[in-house]
Amino acid sequence: MNFTARSLEETLWSRHANPKSGWTRVPTGPLIVYAVYRRDFRLLTAALVWTIVNPVIFSPPESHEAWMTRAVLAERWWVREQRNGTIGLDYPNVYNAGGAVAFAYALVAAWVCRPIGAAVGSIVASALKLWWIAVIVRRYDAAYEKDPSQLPSQ
């Protein structure tokens, strides 16, 4: 990866680590499902655009104390430093795999106008994503508790 691409990646991750960025992305999946259910393509477009611009519009966090900040840092650590994927049948990635299936189910249920299926699928997808994040945050915190010098600079 060249310097410019790495610099851009660093900027995006640092801005996305702002807890406002992370927490405002949480309802995006259910909002997309709702937009499909309502056949509201303006809302769908707005939700998709939000997904793209969200990591850019917030400034980097002032500290790494917020749980959502550590969640974003943990995800980056999990993928980059631990060389793990995010979806699979291994623990904890099975949570993301299940969440992807639940989200696909929610989208199909929304498309065929089954509001309860769409809602349940959205809730399950969101819960599994947050569960996956909680697991990797615990692992991230434990790794840096053992060796604080490895903690990303603020």
TIFI-733857 format. One record per residue: x, y, z of N, C-alpha, C in turn. Coordinates in pm, whole numbers, padded with zeros to 5 digits, always signed. Example, Ala and Ser with C-alpha at 12.3 -4.5 7.8 and 13.67 -1.06 7.14 Angstrom:
<atoms>
(atom (+01319 -00569 +00780) (+01230 -00450 +00780) (+01320 -00330 +00780)),
(atom (+01285 -00225 +00708) (+01367 -00106 +00714) (+01290 +00003 +00787)),
</atoms>
This chain:
<atoms>
(atom (+00086 -00117 +00000) (+00000 +00000 +00000) (+00091 +00123 +00000)),
(atom (+00062 +00217 -00087) (+00148 +00335 -00095) (+00116 +00433 +00019)),
(atom (+00202 +00534 +00034) (+00190 +00629 +00143) (+00055 +00700 +00144)),
(atom (+00010 +00745 +00028) (-00117 +00819 +00020) (-00234 +00732 +00061)),
(atom (-00238 +00609 +00013) (-00348 +00518 +00048) (-00345 +00486 +00197)),
(atom (-00226 +00463 +00253) (-00215 +00432 +00395) (-00256 +00554 +00479)),
(atom (-00215 +00673 +00436) (-00251 +00796 +00506) (-00403 +00816 +00505)),
(atom (-00466 +00792 +00391) (-00611 +00803 +00380) (-00679 +00700 +00471)),
(atom (-00629 +00579 +00471) (-00685 +00475 +00555) (-00673 +00513 +00703)),
(atom (-00557 +00564 +00743) (-00537 +00608 +00882) (-00636 +00718 +00920)),
(atom (-00656 +00812 +00829) (-00749 +00922 +00854) (-00891 +00870 +00871)),
(atom (-00933 +00781 +00782) (-01070 +00727 +00791) (-01091 +00650 +00920)),
(atom (-00997 +00562 +00956) (-01012 +00485 +01079) (-01013 +00577 +01201)),
(atom (-00925 +00677 +01203) (-00919 +00764 +01321) (-01048 +00844 +01336)),
(atom (-01105 +00889 +01225) (-01230 +00964 +01232) (-01348 +00872 +01267)),
(atom (-01347 +00751 +01213) (-01455 +00656 +01241) (-01451 +00611 +01387)),
(atom (-01333 +00623 +01451) (-01321 +00583 +01591) (-01392 +00681 +01685)),
(atom (-01436 +00795 +01634) (-01515 +00886 +01716) (-01643 +00812 +01755)),
(atom (-01677 +00807 +01884) (-01797 +00731 +01922) (-01925 +00780 +01855)),
(atom (-01930 +00908 +01818) (-02048 +00958 +01747) (-02061 +00889 +01611)),
(atom (-01949 +00862 +01547) (-01951 +00792 +01419) (-02005 +00650 +01436)),
(atom (-01948 +00579 +01533) (-01991 +00440 +01554) (-02137 +00428 +01594)),
(atom (-02177 +00508 +01693) (-02315 +00495 +01742) (-02418 +00542 +01639)),
(atom (-02385 +00640 +01556) (-02483 +00683 +01455) (-02490 +00588 +01337)),
(atom (-02396 +00495 +01327) (-02405 +00392 +01223) (-02490 +00273 +01266)),
(atom (-02506 +00253 +01396) (-02580 +00138 +01446) (-02721 +00129 +01385)),
(atom (-02799 +00236 +01380) (-02935 +00224 +01323) (-02940 +00222 +01170)),
(atom (-02826 +00228 +01103) (-02828 +00236 +00957) (-02888 +00111 +00893)),
(atom (-02853 -00007 +00944) (-02908 -00131 +00888) (-03061 -00134 +00897)),
(atom (-03116 -00116 +01017) (-03262 -00112 +01026) (-03325 -00001 +00940)),
(atom (-03258 +00112 +00926) (-03310 +00220 +00841) (-03314 +00176 +00694)),
(atom (-03214 +00104 +00651) (-03213 +00051 +00513) (-03329 -00047 +00494)),
(atom (-03349 -00133 +00592) (-03461 -00229 +00584) (-03594 -00154 +00579)),
(atom (-03610 -00052 +00663) (-03732 +00028 +00664) (-03753 +00096 +00528)),
(atom (-03647 +00149 +00472) (-03657 +00215 +00341) (-03702 +00116 +00234)),
(atom (-03652 -00006 +00239) (-03694 -00108 +00142) (-03840 -00142 +00165)),
(atom (-03881 -00159 +00289) (-04020 -00190 +00321) (-04115 -00082 +00269)),
(atom (-04077 +00043 +00290) (-04162 +00156 +00247) (-04148 +00187 +00098)),
(atom (-04051 +00124 +00032) (-04019 +00153 -00109) (-03982 +00301 -00125)),
(atom (-03912 +00351 -00024) (-03870 +00490 -00021) (-03724 +00498 -00066)),
(atom (-03706 +00519 -00195) (-03572 +00515 -00251) (-03490 +00640 -00215)),
(atom (-03555 +00748 -00180) (-03480 +00865 -00130) (-03421 +00834 +00008)),
(atom (-03500 +00772 +00093) (-03451 +00732 +00224) (-03340 +00627 +00211)),
(atom (-03360 +00532 +00122) (-03257 +00430 +00098) (-03127 +00494 +00050)),
(atom (-03138 +00588 -00043) (-03020 +00658 -00092) (-02953 +00736 +00020)),
(atom (-03032 +00804 +00101) (-02977 +00881 +00213) (-02904 +00789 +00312)),
(atom (-02961 +00673 +00341) (-02897 +00579 +00433) (-02766 +00525 +00376)),
(atom (-02765 +00496 +00247) (-02643 +00447 +00184) (-02535 +00555 +00178)),
(atom (-02576 +00678 +00147) (-02481 +00789 +00146) (-02426 +00810 +00288)),
(atom (-02513 +00802 +00389) (-02470 +00817 +00527) (-02364 +00712 +00563)),
(atom (-02384 +00591 +00515) (-02288 +00484 +00541) (-02150 +00520 +00485)),
(atom (-02148 +00586 +00373) (-02022 +00624 +00308) (-01958 +00745 +00375)),
(atom (-02036 +00848 +00403) (-01977 +00972 +00456) (-01955 +00970 +00607)),
(atom (-02023 +00882 +00678) (-02014 +00879 +00823) (-01871 +00873 +00876)),
(atom (-01784 +00786 +00824) (-01649 +00781 +00880) (-01564 +00905 +00851)),
(atom (-01611 +00993 +00767) (-01532 +01109 +00727) (-01572 +01236 +00804)),
(atom (-01697 +01247 +00844) (-01745 +01376 +00893) (-01713 +01405 +01039)),
(atom (-01679 +01302 +01115) (-01648 +01324 +01257) (-01497 +01340 +01275)),
(atom (-01460 +01422 +01373) (-01317 +01438 +01402) (-01268 +01317 +01482)),
(atom (-01138 +01293 +01484) (-01086 +01182 +01566) (-01124 +01202 +01713)),
(atom (-01140 +01094 +01787) (-01179 +01107 +01928) (-01067 +01169 +02011)),
(atom (-01106 +01233 +02119) (-01007 +01295 +02208) (-00936 +01192 +02294)),
(atom (-01001 +01079 +02319) (-00938 +00971 +02397) (-00990 +00838 +02343)),
(atom (-00933 +00731 +02395) (-00975 +00597 +02355) (-01055 +00529 +02465)),
(atom (-01114 +00607 +02554) (-01187 +00551 +02667) (-01328 +00504 +02632)),
(atom (-01393 +00567 +02537) (-01532 +00531 +02503) (-01537 +00390 +02445)),
(atom (-01640 +00315 +02485) (-01653 +00178 +02437) (-01659 +00172 +02285)),
(atom (-01735 +00262 +02221) (-01748 +00258 +02076) (-01615 +00293 +02007)),
(atom (-01537 +00380 +02067) (-01404 +00408 +02012) (-01320 +00282 +02015)),
(atom (-01321 +00214 +02129) (-01245 +00089 +02138) (-01303 -00017 +02046)),
(atom (-01433 -00013 +02019) (-01494 -00108 +01926) (-01436 -00091 +01786)),
(atom (-01425 +00033 +01741) (-01370 +00059 +01607) (-01222 +00022 +01604)),
(atom (-01148 +00060 +01708) (-01006 +00025 +01714) (-00988 -00127 +01722)),
(atom (-01077 -00194 +01794) (-01070 -00340 +01805) (-01097 -00407 +01671)),
(atom (-01192 -00354 +01596) (-01221 -00411 +01465) (-01100 -00399 +01374)),
(atom (-01038 -00284 +01375) (-00917 -00263 +01294) (-00806 -00356 +01339)),
(atom (-00786 -00367 +01471) (-00686 -00456 +01529) (-00713 -00601 +01490)),
(atom (-00840 -00640 +01499) (-00881 -00777 +01470) (-00846 -00814 +01326)),
(atom (-00872 -00724 +01234) (-00850 -00751 +01092) (-00702 -00734 +01054)),
(atom (-00644 -00623 +01095) (-00509 -00591 +01050) (-00401 -00665 +01130)),
(atom (-00401 -00647 +01261) (-00292 -00702 +01340) (-00310 -00849 +01374)),
(atom (-00431 -00891 +01395) (-00456 -01031 +01426) (-00479 -01115 +01300)),
(atom (-00494 -01046 +01187) (-00512 -01110 +01056) (-00631 -01206 +01053)),
(atom (-00741 -01158 +01108) (-00867 -01234 +01108) (-00962 -01173 +01007)),
(atom (-01056 -01253 +00964) (-01165 -01200 +00884) (-01274 -01149 +00978)),
(atom (-01383 -01108 +00920) (-01494 -01060 +01003) (-01618 -01149 +00991)),
(atom (-01620 -01236 +00891) (-01734 -01327 +00873) (-01677 -01467 +00854)),
(atom (-01734 -01561 +00923) (-01689 -01700 +00910) (-01763 -01787 +01008)),
(atom (-01727 -01914 +01010) (-01792 -02008 +01100) (-01714 -02026 +01229)),
(atom (-01601 -01957 +01242) (-01522 -01963 +01364) (-01572 -01857 +01462)),
(atom (-01541 -01881 +01590) (-01581 -01787 +01694) (-01481 -01673 +01697)),
(atom (-01522 -01550 +01703) (-01657 -01495 +01715) (-01719 -01455 +01581)),
(atom (-01649 -01482 +01471) (-01697 -01436 +01341) (-01830 -01498 +01300)),
(atom (-01866 -01608 +01365) (-01996 -01669 +01336) (-02110 -01573 +01370)),
(atom (-02087 -01482 +01467) (-02189 -01382 +01498) (-02214 -01290 +01379)),
(atom (-02107 -01247 +01315) (-02123 -01162 +01196) (-02187 -01240 +01081)),
(atom (-02151 -01368 +01068) (-02213 -01451 +00963) (-02363 -01462 +00988)),
(atom (-02399 -01490 +01112) (-02541 -01497 +01147) (-02611 -01364 +01127)),
(atom (-02541 -01255 +01161) (-02597 -01122 +01140) (-02620 -01091 +00994)),
(atom (-02528 -01136 +00908) (-02545 -01115 +00764) (-02667 -01191 +00711)),
(atom (-02685 -01314 +00759) (-02802 -01393 +00719) (-02930 -01326 +00769)),
(atom (-02928 -01280 +00893) (-03045 -01212 +00950) (-03077 -01083 +00873)),
(atom (-02973 -01009 +00834) (-02995 -00885 +00759) (-03052 -00917 +00621)),
(atom (-03000 -01020 +00555) (-03054 -01060 +00425) (-03201 -01101 +00440)),
(atom (-03232 -01177 +00546) (-03370 -01215 +00572) (-03457 -01091 +00592)),
(atom (-03406 -00994 +00669) (-03481 -00870 +00695) (-03510 -00797 +00564)),
(atom (-03410 -00790 +00476) (-03430 -00722 +00347) (-03536 -00794 +00263)),
(atom (-03530 -00926 +00259) (-03629 -01002 +00182) (-03768 -00983 +00244)),
(atom (-03775 -00992 +00376) (-03904 -00972 +00444) (-03958 -00832 +00417)),
(atom (-03871 -00734 +00417) (-03914 -00597 +00386) (-03965 -00588 +00243)),
(atom (-03895 -00651 +00152) (-03933 -00643 +00011) (-04070 -00707 -00014)),
(atom (-04098 -00818 +00057) (-04227 -00885 +00038) (-04331 -00837 +00140)),
(atom (-04302 -00725 +00204) (-04396 -00657 +00296) (-04438 -00743 +00414)),
(atom (-04341 -00801 +00479) (-04363 -00875 +00603) (-04296 -00797 +00716)),
(atom (-04369 -00701 +00776) (-04306 -00611 +00872) (-04247 -00680 +00996)),
(atom (-04312 -00784 +01045) (-04259 -00851 +01163) (-04129 -00922 +01130)),
(atom (-04125 -00990 +01017) (-04001 -01055 +00973) (-03889 -00954 +00951)),
(atom (-03924 -00841 +00892) (-03824 -00736 +00869) (-03772 -00682 +01001)),
(atom (-03862 -00660 +01096) (-03821 -00606 +01227) (-03737 -00708 +01304)),
(atom (-03782 -00833 +01307) (-03708 -00936 +01380) (-03569 -00957 +01316)),
(atom (-03565 -00964 +01185) (-03436 -00979 +01116) (-03342 -00864 +01146)),
(atom (-03395 -00742 +01148) (-03313 -00624 +01178) (-03260 -00628 +01321)),
(atom (-03347 -00665 +01414) (-03306 -00672 +01555) (-03199 -00779 +01575)),
(atom (-03221 -00896 +01516) (-03124 -01004 +01530) (-02991 -00965 +01465)),
(atom (-02995 -00905 +01347) (-02872 -00863 +01279) (-02795 -00762 +01363)),
(atom (-02865 -00665 +01416) (-02800 -00562 +01500) (-02744 -00623 +01628)),
(atom (-02821 -00709 +01692) (-02775 -00772 +01816) (-02651 -00858 +01792)),
(atom (-02650 -00934 +01685) (-02533 -01018 +01656) (-02410 -00935 +01623)),
(atom (-02429 -00823 +01552) (-02316 -00735 +01523) (-02259 -00677 +01652)),
(atom (-02346 -00630 +01741) (-02300 -00574 +01867) (-02236 -00681 +01955)),
(atom (-02285 -00803 +01948) (-02228 -00914 +02024) (-02086 -00941 +01974)),
(atom (-02068 -00947 +01841) (-01936 -00967 +01781) (-01841 -00857 +01826)),
(atom (-01889 -00733 +01820) (-01805 -00620 +01861) (-01766 -00634 +02008)),
(atom (-01860 -00672 +02093) (-01830 -00687 +02236) (-01720 -00790 +02259)),
(atom (-01724 -00900 +02185) (-01623 -01005 +02200) (-01486 -00952 +02159)),
(atom (-01478 -00885 +02044) (-01346 -00840 +02002) (-01294 -00723 +02086)),
(atom (-01385 -00642 +02141) (-01341 -00536 +02233) (-01278 -00598 +02357)),
(atom (-01339 -00704 +02409) (-01282 -00772 +02527) (-01143 -00827 +02494)),
(atom (-01129 -00885 +02375) (-00998 -00938 +02335) (-00897 -00827 +02315)),
(atom (-00939 -00719 +02254) (-00853 -00603 +02231) (-00807 -00545 +02365)),
(atom (-00902 -00524 +02455) (-00868 -00469 +02587) (-00771 -00561 +02660)),
(atom (-00795 -00692 +02655) (-00707 -00787 +02723) (-00567 -00785 +02663)),
(atom (-00557 -00775 +02531) (-00426 -00771 +02465) (-00347 -00649 +02507)),
(atom (-00414 -00535 +02515) (-00344 -00412 +02550) (-00327 -00395 +02700)),
(atom (-00404 -00469 +02778) (-00383 -00468 +02923) (-00251 -00538 +02954)),
(atom (-00220 -00644 +02877) (-00095 -00717 +02895) (+00025 -00634 +02854)),
(atom (+00007 -00555 +02748) (+00119 -00474 +02694) (+00068 -00337 +02653)),
(atom (+00055 -00244 +02750) (+00001 -00110 +02721) (+00082 -00031 +02619)),
(atom (+00207 -00065 +02600) (+00288 +00010 +02503) (+00238 -00009 +02361)),
(atom (+00157 -00111 +02339) (+00104 -00138 +02206) (-00025 -00061 +02177)),
(atom (-00078 +00007 +02278) (-00201 +00084 +02260) (-00179 +00194 +02156)),
(atom (-00271 +00211 +02064) (-00256 +00317 +01963) (-00240 +00453 +02029)),
(atom (-00160 +00538 +01968) (-00141 +00671 +02023) (-00268 +00753 +02008)),
(atom (-00285 +00850 +02098) (-00407 +00931 +02095) (-00381 +01060 +02023)),
</atoms>
